[in-house]
Amino acid sequence: MITTTSPATAPVAPMSPNAESSLPTTAKVPSRLAGPRPAIGVPFTRLMHVELRKMLDTRAGRWLLVGIAAIIAIALTIMFFNDGGQHSFEEYLQATTMPMAIILPVVGILAVTSEWSQRTGLVTFGLEPRRIRVAWAKLLSALAVGVAAFALALALAGIAHQAAITFRGITADWGIDGLVLLGAGGYVLLGIAQGVGFGMLFKNTPAAIVVYFILPTAWSILGSMVSWLESAAEWLDMQRTMQPLFSGSLTGEQWAQLGTSVSLWVVLPLAFGIWRLTRAEVK
Amino acid sequence: MITVERLTKRYGPFTAVDDVSFEVKPGLVTGFLGPNGAGKTTAMRVMSGLTPASSGRATVLGKPYAALPNPGRHVGLLLDASAQHAGRTGREVLTLGAILMGVGKHRVDEMVELVGLTEKEANRRVRNYSLGMRQRLGIAHALLGDPEVLILDEPANGLDPAGIRWMRDLLRGYANEGGTVLLSSHLLNEIERVADEIIVIGHGRIVAQGTKDELLAGAGTYTRSTDDDALLGALAAQSIVAQRTPTGGLQVEAEPIEVGRVAAAHQIVLTELRGGDSRGLEEMFLDLTADAAREEVAA
């Protein structure tokens, strides 16, 4: 018979700093939460809150934002010293918006695909089985990040322009057309929505990212080689249909072209992606 | 309370869960036992609304899972301890759950303490967690919303014997307060140590279910005496089947009390008398495991 010492008197072994903590010797029963169990579902605002937090609480998410900040800082610094800093507010805005428009869609993609690649979907859809609400929460919180980013882009461009006026003595040029502003904001937000849509469609990070970045380029190359694709591109290539926004005036046909291309690249992937998300088996 | 009625899940020609029905009652710990690939996980995913059933249905607390309002406050799920974002800290994982369920941050601290993660460990990223720590985090997450029902898939995987004992105590206490627990395992002795009721599943079908005592009983009696030959004869005279075991002693197909009576009537001195080993369940389980292993080799 082996003599056992009771846990209370057992000597505590010294722990190395990397040792894993041991479980408590006696299991406690978790305390009960006060009040009745909820009879109403999770409010949508809470879903938004959680999805927003999930975009920013991982290293991948944070590094993407740090990356954007770094690129913007470099771009502004170069502009500040190039040509004596003589650039209009609009040009500074372009410099701050561009990096966001390119990189933020990846945040949108990751917001969806990480549920599958990191398999957190088991928890996410376990806590909110009405998946369509999760899908909307993801889209809207990603767009909220976009709106905040665009506001920041405006502020940074303003500060840079003002700094150039104050310290480099350039002529102030604050003028900006409403359509250009719409174009710049739309550029950022549509890219994010497209990213979320592609994420839902592919459920796989590398596939969604590659297709998101390769497709427009491939489209442009093909378009320049095949003539009938060239004419189709006028209606379907978002890179092209968005251009008139930056020149400040759009004809009726150009609006229609913009609408068509946005339907194809943003609305359609989102609609089909949400449909897939609500039906896919979560593993 | 979990009710599964004639549940079937097919993947193309493969039937993962085949016409399964059972009930998981409150106040008990129910073990879901089967070799890997038997259909445990699929069945649990259907119960949790993550996988649609091909036919049949599963309800939790009387409703399909998807119809539960704020399900985290009713059902605690641990379907895969590794299914956590590697880049989040353990505390962040719990905080996200707490926000969504609306239970307040103090609950996070309580759960971290309950599963014995230190402050430093809770603030470490899940990437750096051992499987045992992930399991503890998963259990903490499942208990976060103070649920009535727990559905745990292989929660003891990666826990050491002390950890398994801790979990047994935890689940026992939880069930004693009226909670419903369903936990799966592919290890018989793990289930034996934790569960009150056992459901054995193999090839997607239920092959046995009942209380642990029922399933482990019915294995007859093992006995030794100073004169096994005389005892064998005396038992045969009462038409009780008995046979010698290779290691000495007798395996008798009767309850211990009957064997004792026969021995007393013939004044045979018993040196050992006890219920037989749980050979029935173990053999059935080994057969299932062997089948699964053969299929793996064949595949």
Interface residues (C-beta under 8 A of the other chain):
Chain A: E20 S21 S22 L23 P24 T25 T26 A27 K28 V29 P30 S31 R32 L33 R37 P38 A39 I40 G41 V42 R46 L47 H49 V50 R53 K54 D57 T58 R59 A60 S114 Q118 R119 T120 G121 L122 V123 F125 G126 L127 E128 P129 R130 R279 E281 V282 K283
Chain B: R45 S48 G49 L50 T51 P52 Y65 A66 L68 P69 N70 P71 G72 R73 H74 L77 L79 D80 S82 A83 Q84 H85 A86 G87 R88 E92 L96 G97 I99 L100 M101 G102 V103 R107 E110 M111 L114 V115 G116 L117 T118 E121 R125 S130 G132 M133 R136 H141 L143 G145 D146 E148 L159 A162 G163 W166 M167 R168 D169 L170 G173 Y174 N176 E177
